[in-house]
């Protein structure tokens, strides 16, 4: 009986710190690698940067297309743009012309 009482007496002093260590470990783990932890925050920031870069690229592409469309409006028609589009669509040109095609970046 003396041994059982000794274990109970020491267990009282050990249970509190062990429980605190377990709780600290649990919360530390989830702070770092949990669903809303530090690693998830870093991944989310990377996704935001990719989305911003994509949005900037698409905004530039849209501005370029809008400027080309503005040149084709009936109230302000650019004859060079009209001729370029017609030749591109029909695939024709003058015999003395040199056509240089630039690759489109997408």
C-alpha positions in Angstrom: 0.0 0.0 0.0 2.9 2.3 0.6 3.9 2.1 -3.0 0.4 2.9 -4.3 0.2 6.0 -2.0 3.6 7.1 -3.2 2.5 6.9 -6.8 -0.7 8.8 -6.1 1.2 11.5 -4.3 3.7 12.0 -7.1 1.0 11.8 -9.8 -0.7 14.8 -8.4 2.4 16.9 -9.0 3.1 15.5 -12.4 -0.3 15.5 -14.0 -0.6 19.3 -14.2 2.7 20.0 -15.9 2.3 17.0 -18.3 -1.2 18.2 -19.2 0.2 21.8 -19.9 3.0 20.4 -22.0 0.5 18.3 -24.1 -1.7 21.4 -24.6 1.2 23.6 -25.6 2.4 20.9 -28.0 -1.1 20.6 -29.5 -1.5 24.3 -30.0 2.0 24.7 -31.3 1.5 22.0 -33.9 -1.7 23.6 -35.2 -0.2 27.1 -35.1 2.5 25.9 -37.6 0.8 23.3 -39.8 -2.9 23.5 -39.1 -5.6 24.4 -41.5 -5.1 28.1 -40.7 -1.5 27.9 -39.5 1.7 29.6 -40.6 2.3 27.2 -43.5 -1.2 27.7 -44.8 -0.6 31.5 -44.6 2.5 31.3 -46.7 0.7 29.2 -49.3 -2.2 31.6 -49.4 0.2 34.5 -49.9 1.8 32.7 -52.8 -1.6 32.1 -54.4 -2.4 35.8 -54.0 0.8 36.8 -55.7 0.1 34.5 -58.6 -3.5 35.9 -58.9 -2.2 39.5 -58.9 0.3 38.7 -61.6 -2.3 37.0 -63.7 -4.7 39.9 -63.2 -2.0 42.4 -64.2 -1.2 40.4 -67.3 -4.9 40.2 -68.3 -5.4 43.9 -67.6 -2.5 44.7 -70.0 -3.9 42.3 -72.6 -7.4 43.8 -72.3 -6.0 47.4 -72.6 -4.2 46.3 -75.8 -7.3 44.8 -77.3 -9.4 47.8 -76.3 -6.9 50.1 -78.1 -7.1 48.0 -81.2 -10.9 48.0 -81.1 -10.9 51.7 -80.6 -9.0 52.1 -83.9 -11.7 50.1 -85.7 -14.7 52.2 -84.5 -16.8 53.8 -87.2 -16.4 57.3 -85.9 -12.6 57.1 -85.7 -11.6 54.5 -88.3 -7.9 53.9 -88.9 -7.5 52.8 -92.5 -4.1 51.1 -91.8 -5.7 49.0 -89.1 -8.6 48.2 -91.4 -6.3 47.1 -94.2 -4.1 45.1 -91.8 -7.2 43.2 -90.4 -8.6 42.6 -93.9 -5.3 41.2 -95.1 -4.9 39.0 -92.1 -8.5 37.7 -92.3 -8.4 37.1 -96.1 -4.7 36.0 -96.2 -3.8 38.2 -99.1 -1.3 40.9 -99.8 0.4 42.8 -102.6 3.1 41.0 -104.6 5.8 43.4 -103.6 5.0 43.3 -99.8 7.2 41.5 -97.2 5.1 40.1 -94.4 6.8 39.5 -91.0 4.8 37.6 -88.4 5.6 38.1 -84.8 4.7 35.2 -82.4 2.0 36.1 -79.9 2.9 35.7 -76.3 0.2 34.0 -74.2 
